Each structure stands twice: as structure tokens, then as C-alpha cells.
């Protein structure tokens, strides 16, 4: 599926997500900052960049973002998420995702 300029829908979604992440960042404390899941998210994702506010994306967008990070940037850097960390990050981001 493409838009009227012929740009695939997936590319548009990823571009919008990247813009939201780059423009929003994490200038305020994360939700549930003291929880185990927030700590895993901050440590595992914050090792390469500032952890972003979960409300910047919908749950579906976070699923795509985490999968993309794992399959490209993390793999290139030799970083692997275990199933426990992956689940904690996914659950945390989904619970605090935006409702757009």
C-alpha cells in the first residue's frame, strides 16, 4: 500500500515514528520510573540513546520500533535482548503507549 506520492505506507509510519522520537525524547521522568520494567527499558534502550517517552507512539508503533531496533541497530552492535527483557520492554511500552 502506498500514498499518492508512491511512498510505501510502512516507510511513512517509520518516518513519522522517527520524527516523533527525535523531536520528543525524554525530557521528563519516565512513567513508573522505579518499576522493574521501566528500569529494564531505561538500561537496555538507554544504553545507546536516551529512552523515549512511551506515550510518543501507539502500542503498534512500539512493536515495530522495537523489532526494527533489534533487527538492525542492536544486531549490528552485537546486542541481543533475552526473552525476559524483550517482554518487559514490550509490556512497559504498551502499557504507557499513546492512544493515537
C-alpha positions, -999 to +999 in steps of 0.1 A: +000+000+000+014+034-010+003+070-006-004+093-035+033+101-039+040+064-043+057+061-009+050+028+008+028+030+039+054+013+061+080+039+052+056+067+062+049+050+095+086+046+103+094+082+093+066+095+115+078+074+144+114+086+139+102+122+138+082+117+170+111+101+187+137+126+176+115+156+184+102+143+218+129+125+235+128+120+272+129+154+289+108+143+318+108+113+340+096+080+326+062+067+338+067+043+367+104+052+368+111+030+397+094-002+384+114-032+372+101-028+337+110+009+334+145+001+347+150-026+321+137-002+294+159+026+305+190+004+308+186-017+277+174+010+254+191+039+271+225+023+266+226+036+230+202+066+232+180+084+257+149+064+264+119+080+248+086+087+265+063+057+258+034+080+251+051+093+219+039+062+200+010+038+199+015+002+211+015-010+175+042+016+166+063+005+196+061-031+184+075-020+150+101+002+166+114-024+190+115-051+162+133-027+139+159-018+166+165-054+174+169-065+137+191-036+127+210-014+151+212-038+180+222-068+158+249-046+142+262-037+176+262-073+187+235-067+213+208-093+219+177-090+241+167-120+260+131-130+261+126-117+296+140-082+288+121-081+254+088-089+272+095-064+300+102-036+274+072-045+252+049-047+282+061-014+296+059+005+263+025-010+255+011-001+289+022+035+286+018+040+248-001+069+234-036+063+221-033+079+187 
